[in-house]
């Protein structure tokens, strides 16, 4: 072999080695996505906190209430306007080995200006990083997909049972027009046996376990129907501080947080809840129709005065329509989620959720949780937990120019169960009106750049008879509160927001 041939062979070998070692790197893709939301709030109820709004006193004062008791449940007749600025950033990194295999990670940073706990005080020093999603997404063949890890999941009944980031194992199988979704999620786990009075407790014994089955059939390109079943086995609990044993008439969520109060149940007071939902959607010309009907059954052990089970009988239904009209879209809808109007402690008739749920279709800013109108972590609603509400909404989303949109919504809300209505402090009885009130809101948006949208939002609610005389005049003392002479209607809530939304 000549010297020239040896040089050519060496060059060829080096080139081949370079090509081989470069193949994995060339096939591997790194994807980055994210959002940034800036929000300035002017409101008489948004205060930088979060959770459910509670206008009026839900427990009749006995004797002379303390100032703290009055403040806890009294929205008052004069509310100063709160003002704060906040931001949320979400960064998503996807490690994509191929179209059939990828690792998805998603992280979140929330800050309220001036809050040292968020690292948003002077000099902005602090650690403020939250894990939102971390899951493996892979296909087996052309019909089967699996997702393993911390991932988003929203039910097929428009999110009113669960719309949350969950630790889960989810699979999807597609067979022609039929799609089967099967999943298992575990949350609320008590993984430290030492925290239990029973030292024989095993890790994985006391959890909230959710089993998911979603069946969907595409009848044609415009029509789809679904049947879903969710089984929640909630054995997680606390050895102390359990919820009321009997006679409770309110809308506490047995599974989580409502009205900023955490209601626990013991491990022995386990919840076994079955939720069955039938859903559908279709398109007829320019008209889109959708809806669902859902029912719940199950029981919670040892929850009455005689230590017998409490049975669940919740139900929910929805119908909605939208269509293109002029330069925009007209829409309307109705949601019903039952409340507990039972006087029998052994029967609970309210709709039970996982405590993290939503109803985005309404377009509401105050009445019911809408994640689109919750760009940061301080969102508050009268029904952040979407239960015990009948909500009728209508709206119009107008695209006035290529860059400018103007949207408006109106909503009317009733409480199916007025058993949890605030007290009329003048009569000493719960308000018997179930009309919660009317919300009117508007949003104006301008697409400054392809990835940057500036918008302004405003929402106002006129409270109904559900809240009559359930507040106290500003400055009322504990002794004055008992007389009822100082009772007034709560001030109507409002919110105004200026936002900048960037996505990439």
Secondary structure, DSSP 8 states (H G I E B T S, - for coil): --HHHHHHHHHHHHHHHHHHHHHHHHH-EEEEEEEEEEEEEEESS--S--EE---S-SS---SS--HHHHHHH---S----EEEEEEEEEEEEEEEEETTEEEEEEEEEEEETT-GGGT-STT------EEEEEEEEEEETTTEEEEEEEEEEE-SSTTSS-EEEEEEEEEEEEETTEEEEEEEEEES----GGGSS-TT--TTSS-EEEEEEEEEEEEETTEEEEEEEEEEEE----SS-B--SS---S---TTSEETTEE-B--TTS-EEEEEEEEEEEEEETTEEEEEEEEEEEEEETT-STTS--EEE--EEEEEEEEEEETTEEEEEEEEEE-----S-TTEE-S----S----GGG--SSSB--GGG--SS--EETBSS--SEEEEEEEEEEE-SSSEEEEEEEEEEE-S-GGG--EETTTTEE----EEEEEEEEEEEEEEETTEEEEEEEEEEEE-GGGTT-EE-TT--HHHHHHSTTEE-----EEEEEEEEEE-
